[in-house]
């Protein structure tokens, strides 16, 4: 494609930002369209009482020197972002109330194997086998390394679920829970997620665990600045209503919700598949539209945001998983009471607060079905019955978290979010946190579509999380730019 041509990017999350930067860096005229009033809304976070809350990035792998995320950021020209490593002797701590068992996961395959073997006597063989298998899947994946040819359509799936894999390794329920606890970070039950997909997330932490010292906000702001430097046109607060195609199914324009037409020679869509179906009703076959709309979302959540005068010691350099027992799948089972957990707890970067106060984020199970009485309401216009329900749930979660972790008793919780919040801010019809599920029984949309000049990216395409969002963008752009993109990124 001639670099004089125009390319549109639909969606201003990390996938959209990454796609726009790649294409602009390679000389294309890029327009980025985002329906929200701000770019990177999920990753950007927010502040209350002068304290920053990191809503979309609590830690990530791949940020060490030579890591895949670090290389991608260098390729994009995002330099100078400070990062902070998590504790090497335990970046995650998993607590089980039913047995008073506490397990810390250290960085490094050998160290993790040693720590888990000490906690689960007689299970060393199973533990080492899990670590080897997860590491092998991560290292050999063409999607997570720099050996993939963009002209080949990837189809990397495992027919074995995480739960089935672990049951063959061990009958220790608590060890199974420890090895599957990161399913809470991509929102799919261990019974549904392919082991390989789980490995893409869990094994990313084996070699390094970091966050940006300024949180997700620092990354979004750096990407915004680079968009400006590269001359990307950004349209905010306006959604794409319709894909305008020729009779030969070639995209020629995007119709915005104010009826304006944005002419384009190609586009990358990073939005939720359900939104793609809405805007592509006249462009796609009915069977494809049905497939897009039938994709199940990942789990939703209730979230609490609290302020600590000083970061609790239990969250210094690590995150917490608080579990009443070994049943991790409870988080994905409709009808689970929010105060039953399990809970994920993280401390936010202490940026911008001279008093050293820390924002604390708690994520607990939440289901959109519980929101049915208020689905017609919108953010800022909720009825009193919803507010009362929300306050009750938040209090119950606060009590449960402080019961399971007394170290958090001094945290003052000041804000909360429900699956309705997730729906409205993530533009996910059922409040899913991580796009659409990747499961053993379903194929997610591929980057290529029946419309030859329309490509897809985002968490629903490859892998969830920061790494997955960026990988999907590089993959989609690679179909326009060719294998040179991957080679250039590998050398960054």
Secondary structure by P-SEA (a helix, b strand, c coil): ccccbbbbbccccaaaaaaaaaaaaaccbbbbbbcccccccccccccccccccccccccccccccccaaaaaaaaaccccbbbbbccccccbbbbbccccbbbbbbccaaaaaaaaaaacccaaaaaaaaaaaaaaaaaacccccccccccccccccccccaaaaaaaccccaaaaaaaaccccccccccccccaaaaaacccccccccccccccaaaaaaaaaaaaaaabbbbbccccccbbbbcccccccbbbccccbbbbbcbbbbcccaaaaaaaacccccaaaaaaaaaccccccbbbbbbcccccccccccbbbbbbcccccccccccccccccccbbbbbccccccccbbbbbbbbccccccccccccccccccccaaaaaaaaaaaaaaaaaaaaaccccccccccccccaaaaaaaacccccccccccccccccccccccccccbbbbccccccccaaaaaaaaaaaaaaaccaaaaaaaaac
